[in-house]
Amino acid sequence: MPPEEVQLLLRKQRLQLRIAQQRVACLGLLEQAEGLLSATQRLRNLGAGLGGLLREHSTLAATLGSLFLLWRPRGALRWLRNGWLLWVGLRRGRGRLQAWLRLLGRLAGV
């Protein structure tokens, strides 16, 4: 076998090893992202449960909101403003988040 072919085969082998290492590193990053997404999902479920509870007991929700507004008006208004901004941002970013999740899903399937 000519030395050029040997050099090419060795280079190919090194590249394949490097690709395998990169694939393992990418899968490690995807596992970390999956852990973060599962924590986010748990937090979302907790919020949905709390929201459902407050919807069922609207009198309780109104009472708690009124007490908070009377006790700390600036804090309540700040919470309302931040909640509104978060809600608007999530509505706008939902499409982008879904695109990222599809991309991560495709990469995880590699």
Protein Blocks (a to p, Z undefined) as FASTA:
>chain_A
ZZklmmmmmmmmmmmmmmmmmmmmmmmmmmmmmmmmmmmmmmmmmmmmmmmmmmmmmmlm
mmmmmmmmmmmmmlmmmmmmmmmmmmmmmmmmmmmmmmmmmmmmmmmmZZ
